[in-house]
Amino acid sequence: MKKYFCTLFGHHFSVTKKVTSHIKEYSCVHCGKQVTTDVSGNLSLLTPQLKEINETLEFINRKKLNRSAPQQVA
């Protein structure tokens, strides 16, 4: 029944993971379809290859943010 809802009205995507400030992973609330933003900013089906790329980008971005954050001295 949920897939019919998406067929009639379209998907209702919500952010499930914020990879970087401009790349996010989305999941449909009704049917669970997973997509991500691609290089040009369009939504693409989340394949295992894109999932691996997103994980690598997230690791690099997290490492970069940790390095640029000011160090707290107690």
Phi and psi in degrees as GROMACS dihedral restraints (atoms count N, CA, C in turn):
[ dihedral_restraints ]
;  ai    aj    ak    al  type     phi  dphi    fc
    3     4     5     6     1   -66.5    20    10
    4     5     6     7     1   -34.9    20    10
    6     7     8     9     1   -67.2    20    10
    7     8     9    10     1   -32.1    20    10
    9    10    11    12     1   -67.0    20    10
   10    11    12    13     1   -35.7    20    10
   12    13    14    15     1   -60.1    20    10
   13    14    15    16     1   -44.9    20    10
   15    16    17    18     1   -67.8    20    10
   16    17    18    19     1   -34.4    20    10
   18    19    20    21     1   -65.0    20    10
   19    20    21    22     1   -40.1    20    10
   21    22    23    24     1   -79.8    20    10
   22    23    24    25     1   -45.0    20    10
   24    25    26    27     1  -110.4    20    10
   25    26    27    28     1    -9.1    20    10
   27    28    29    30     1    92.7    20    10
   28    29    30    31     1   167.3    20    10
   30    31    32    33     1   -77.7    20    10
   31    32    33    34     1   151.8    20    10
   33    34    35    36     1  -117.6    20    10
   34    35    36    37     1    93.1    20    10
   36    37    38    39     1   -84.7    20    10
   37    38    39    40     1   140.9    20    10
   39    40    41    42     1  -128.0    20    10
   40    41    42    43     1   150.0    20    10
   42    43    44    45     1   -70.3    20    10
   43    44    45    46     1   126.4    20    10
   45    46    47    48     1  -106.3    20    10
   46    47    48    49     1   -26.1    20    10
   48    49    50    51     1  -152.9    20    10
   49    50    51    52     1   131.2    20    10
   51    52    53    54     1   -99.2    20    10
   52    53    54    55     1   104.1    20    10
   54    55    56    57     1   -75.2    20    10
   55    56    57    58     1   -55.8    20    10
   57    58    59    60     1  -134.9    20    10
   58    59    60    61     1  -172.2    20    10
   60    61    62    63     1   -68.6    20    10
   61    62    63    64     1   -20.9    20    10
   63    64    65    66     1  -121.9    20    10
   64    65    66    67     1    -2.2    20    10
   66    67    68    69     1  -120.1    20    10
   67    68    69    70     1   126.5    20    10
   69    70    71    72     1  -135.6    20    10
   70    71    72    73     1   157.6    20    10
   72    73    74    75     1  -107.7    20    10
   73    74    75    76     1   138.7    20    10
   75    76    77    78     1  -123.5    20    10
   76    77    78    79     1   154.9    20    10
   78    79    80    81     1  -136.7    20    10
   79    80    81    82     1   139.5    20    10
   81    82    83    84     1   -72.6    20    10
   82    83    84    85     1   133.4    20    10
   84    85    86    87     1   -65.8    20    10
   85    86    87    88     1   -33.0    20    10
   87    88    89    90     1   -89.5    20    10
   88    89    90    91     1   -49.7    20    10
   90    91    92    93     1  -108.1    20    10
   91    92    93    94     1   -12.4    20    10
   93    94    95    96     1    85.4    20    10
   94    95    96    97     1     7.6    20    10
   96    97    98    99     1   -61.9    20    10
   97    98    99   100     1   134.4    20    10
   99   100   101   102     1  -109.5    20    10
  100   101   102   103     1   134.1    20    10
  102   103   104   105     1  -136.2    20    10
  103   104   105   106     1   166.2    20    10
  105   106   107   108     1  -143.0    20    10
  106   107   108   109     1   162.9    20    10
  108   109   110   111     1   -81.8    20    10
  109   110   111   112     1   140.9    20    10
  111   112   113   114     1   -99.2    20    10
  112   113   114   115     1  -167.8    20    10
  114   115   116   117     1   -59.7    20    10
  115   116   117   118     1   -38.4    20    10
  117   118   119   120     1   -89.3    20    10
  118   119   120   121     1     1.8    20    10
  120   121   122   123     1    92.5    20    10
  121   122   123   124     1     2.8    20    10
  123   124   125   126     1   -87.0    20    10
  124   125   126   127     1   159.6    20    10
  126   127   128   129     1   -82.4    20    10
  127   128   129   130     1   132.0    20    10
  129   130   131   132     1  -125.2    20    10
  130   131   132   133     1   148.7    20    10
  132   133   134   135     1   -59.7    20    10
  133   134   135   136     1   134.0    20    10
  135   136   137   138     1   -80.2    20    10
  136   137   138   139     1   100.4    20    10
  138   139   140   141     1   -91.5    20    10
  139   140   141   142     1   164.9    20    10
  141   142   143   144     1   -58.0    20    10
  142   143   144   145     1   -35.1    20    10
  144   145   146   147     1   -65.7    20    10
  145   146   147   148     1   -44.7    20    10
  147   148   149   150     1   -66.9    20    10
  148   149   150   151     1   -34.9    20    10
  150   151   152   153     1   -63.4    20    10
  151   152   153   154     1   -41.1    20    10
  153   154   155   156     1   -66.5    20    10
  154   155   156   157     1   -40.6    20    10
  156   157   158   159     1   -62.1    20    10
  157   158   159   160     1   -43.8    20    10
  159   160   161   162     1   -63.2    20    10
  160   161   162   163     1   -39.4    20    10
  162   163   164   165     1   -63.9    20    10
  163   164   165   166     1   -40.3    20    10
  165   166   167   168     1   -65.9    20    10
  166   167   168   169     1   -44.1    20    10
  168   169   170   171     1   -61.1    20    10
  169   170   171   172     1   -40.8    20    10
  171   172   173   174     1   -64.1    20    10
  172   173   174   175     1   -41.4    20    10
  174   175   176   177     1   -62.3    20    10
  175   176   177   178     1   -47.1    20    10
  177   178   179   180     1   -63.5    20    10
  178   179   180   181     1   -43.5    20    10
  180   181   182   183     1   -64.9    20    10
  181   182   183   184     1   -42.4    20    10
  183   184   185   186     1   -64.2    20    10
  184   185   186   187     1   -40.9    20    10
  186   187   188   189     1   -64.5    20    10
  187   188   189   190     1   -41.6    20    10
  189   190   191   192     1   -64.8    20    10
  190   191   192   193     1   -43.1    20    10
  192   193   194   195     1   -67.1    20    10
  193   194   195   196     1   -38.4    20    10
  195   196   197   198     1   -66.5    20    10
  196   197   198   199     1   -35.6    20    10
  198   199   200   201     1   -71.6    20    10
  199   200   201   202     1   -36.9    20    10
  201   202   203   204     1   -84.0    20    10
  202   203   204   205     1   -12.9    20    10
  204   205   206   207     1   -72.0    20    10
  205   206   207   208     1   139.8    20    10
  207   208   209   210     1   -66.6    20    10
  208   209   210   211     1   140.2    20    10
  210   211   212   213     1   -80.7    20    10
  211   212   213   214     1   129.2    20    10
  213   214   215   216     1   -85.4    20    10
  214   215   216   217     1   124.8    20    10
  216   217   218   219     1  -106.6    20    10
  217   218   219   220     1   125.8    20    10
